[in-house]
């Protein structure tokens, strides 16, 4: 693993801890129940994708959460930047992680195949 990759991993792990704290500090109670699953930074650490747990939210609720997070993005970025003493923060993009649903459906298919 190169030094640049180590820096990216370190930034991702720091953001994985800071973003839930930043969401918890906001006044909007709806954002407090969101769980951050993973953070992936771009190569230059200028952008970061934040993956959220879809849990049992409907599509309408998910779109509402994404809209709220777009509005709260500058506040969350500032919180992370000030907490770590960074000159600038990565630009956050929030999305729900649908990989869990796909994995569960594949497992169900395998179970059906095993029964037959």
C-alpha positions as a Markdown table, in Angstrom:
| # | Residue | x | y | z |
|---|---|---|---|---|
| 1 | Unk | 0.0 | 0.0 | 0.0 |
| 2 | Unk | 1.4 | 3.3 | -1.0 |
| 3 | Unk | 1.6 | 6.4 | 1.1 |
| 4 | Unk | -1.2 | 8.1 | -0.8 |
| 5 | Unk | -3.5 | 5.1 | -0.3 |
| 6 | Unk | -2.7 | 5.2 | 3.4 |
| 7 | Unk | -3.7 | 8.9 | 3.5 |
| 8 | Unk | -6.9 | 8.2 | 1.7 |
| 9 | Unk | -7.8 | 5.3 | 4.1 |
| 10 | Unk | -7.0 | 7.5 | 7.1 |
| 11 | Unk | -9.2 | 10.3 | 5.8 |
| 12 | Unk | -12.0 | 7.8 | 5.1 |
| 13 | Unk | -11.8 | 6.4 | 8.7 |
| 14 | Unk | -11.8 | 9.9 | 10.2 |
| 15 | Unk | -14.8 | 10.9 | 8.1 |
| 16 | Unk | -16.6 | 7.6 | 9.1 |
| 17 | Unk | -16.5 | 8.8 | 12.7 |
| 18 | Unk | -17.0 | 12.5 | 12.2 |
| 19 | Unk | -20.0 | 12.5 | 9.8 |
| 20 | Unk | -22.4 | 10.7 | 12.2 |
| 21 | Unk | -21.3 | 13.2 | 14.9 |
| 22 | Unk | -21.9 | 16.1 | 12.5 |
| 23 | Unk | -25.4 | 14.8 | 11.6 |
| 24 | Unk | -26.2 | 14.3 | 15.3 |
| 25 | Unk | -25.3 | 18.0 | 16.0 |
| 26 | Unk | -27.8 | 19.3 | 13.5 |
| 27 | Unk | -31.2 | 20.5 | 14.7 |
| 28 | Unk | -33.2 | 18.3 | 12.3 |
| 29 | Unk | -34.1 | 15.2 | 14.3 |
| 30 | Unk | -34.8 | 13.2 | 11.1 |
| 31 | Unk | -31.1 | 13.2 | 10.2 |
| 32 | Unk | -30.2 | 11.7 | 13.6 |
| 33 | Unk | -31.5 | 8.3 | 12.6 |
| 34 | Unk | -29.3 | 7.9 | 9.6 |
| 35 | Unk | -26.4 | 5.4 | 9.8 |
| 36 | Unk | -23.3 | 5.9 | 7.8 |
| 37 | Unk | -22.0 | 2.6 | 6.4 |
| 38 | Unk | -19.0 | 3.6 | 4.5 |
| 39 | Unk | -17.0 | 6.5 | 3.1 |
| 40 | Unk | -15.0 | 6.5 | -0.1 |
| 41 | Unk | -12.7 | 9.3 | -1.0 |
| 42 | Unk | -11.5 | 10.2 | -4.4 |
| 43 | Unk | -7.9 | 9.9 | -5.3 |
| 44 | Unk | -7.0 | 13.5 | -4.5 |
| 45 | Unk | -9.4 | 13.5 | -1.5 |
| 46 | Unk | -11.3 | 16.4 | -3.0 |
| 47 | Unk | -14.6 | 14.4 | -3.1 |
| 48 | Unk | -16.1 | 11.8 | -0.8 |
| 49 | Unk | -19.1 | 9.5 | -1.3 |
| 50 | Unk | -20.9 | 8.8 | 1.9 |
| 51 | Unk | -22.9 | 5.6 | 1.9 |
| 52 | Unk | -26.0 | 5.4 | 4.2 |
| 53 | Unk | -27.9 | 2.4 | 5.5 |
| 54 | Unk | -31.2 | 2.2 | 3.6 |
| 55 | Unk | -32.7 | 0.3 | 6.5 |
| 56 | Unk | -36.5 | 0.1 | 5.9 |
| 57 | Unk | -37.0 | 3.5 | 4.4 |
| 58 | Unk | -39.3 | 3.9 | 1.4 |
| 59 | Unk | -38.2 | 5.5 | -1.8 |
| 60 | Unk | -40.0 | 8.7 | -0.9 |
| 61 | Unk | -38.3 | 8.9 | 2.5 |
| 62 | Unk | -34.9 | 8.2 | 0.8 |
| 63 | Unk | -35.4 | 11.1 | -1.6 |
| 64 | Unk | -36.5 | 13.4 | 1.3 |
| 65 | Unk | -33.3 | 12.4 | 3.2 |
| 66 | Unk | -31.1 | 13.1 | 0.2 |
| 67 | Unk | -32.7 | 16.5 | -0.3 |
| 68 | Unk | -32.2 | 17.3 | 3.4 |
| 69 | Unk | -28.5 | 16.1 | 3.2 |
| 70 | Unk | -27.9 | 18.3 | 0.2 |
| 71 | Unk | -29.0 | 21.3 | 2.2 |
| 72 | Unk | -27.0 | 20.2 | 5.3 |
| 73 | Unk | -23.8 | 19.3 | 3.3 |
| 74 | Unk | -22.0 | 22.6 | 3.8 |
| 75 | Unk | -22.6 | 22.5 | 7.6 |
| 76 | Unk | -21.4 | 18.9 | 7.8 |
| 77 | Unk | -18.3 | 19.7 | 5.7 |
| 78 | Unk | -17.5 | 22.7 | 7.9 |
| 79 | Unk | -17.9 | 20.6 | 11.1 |
| 80 | Unk | -15.4 | 18.0 | 9.8 |
| 81 | Unk | -13.0 | 20.7 | 8.6 |
| 82 | Unk | -13.0 | 22.6 | 11.9 |
| 83 | Unk | -12.8 | 19.4 | 14.0 |
| 84 | Unk | -9.7 | 18.2 | 12.2 |
| 85 | Unk | -8.1 | 21.6 | 11.5 |
| 86 | Unk | -8.1 | 20.9 | 7.8 |
| 87 | Unk | -7.6 | 23.8 | 5.3 |
| 88 | Unk | -10.5 | 22.4 | 3.3 |
| 89 | Unk | -12.9 | 19.4 | 3.4 |
| 90 | Unk | -13.8 | 17.0 | 0.7 |
| 91 | Unk | -17.0 | 17.7 | -1.1 |
| 92 | Unk | -19.6 | 15.2 | 0.2 |
| 93 | Unk | -22.1 | 13.3 | -1.9 |
| 94 | Unk | -24.6 | 11.3 | 0.0 |
| 95 | Unk | -26.3 | 8.1 | -1.3 |
| 96 | Unk | -28.0 | 5.1 | 0.1 |
| 97 | Unk | -26.1 | 1.8 | -0.2 |
| 98 | Unk | -28.2 | -0.7 | -2.2 |
| 99 | Unk | -25.5 | -3.4 | -2.2 |
| 100 | Unk | -27.0 | -5.0 | 0.9 |
| 101 | Unk | -30.4 | -5.6 | -0.9 |
| 102 | Unk | -28.6 | -7.1 | -3.9 |
| 103 | Unk | -26.6 | -9.4 | -1.6 |
| 104 | Unk | -29.7 | -10.5 | 0.2 |
| 105 | Unk | -31.6 | -11.2 | -3.0 |
| 106 | Unk | -28.6 | -13.3 | -4.3 |
| 107 | Unk | -28.5 | -15.3 | -1.1 |
| 108 | Unk | -32.3 | -16.0 | -1.4 |
| 109 | Unk | -31.7 | -17.2 | -4.9 |
| 110 | Unk | -29.0 | -19.6 | -3.7 |
| 111 | Unk | -31.3 | -20.9 | -1.0 |
| 112 | Unk | -34.0 | -21.6 | -3.6 |
| 113 | Unk | -31.5 | -23.4 | -5.8 |
| 114 | Unk | -30.3 | -25.5 | -2.8 |
| 115 | Unk | -33.9 | -26.5 | -2.0 |
| 116 | Unk | -34.5 | -27.7 | -5.6 |
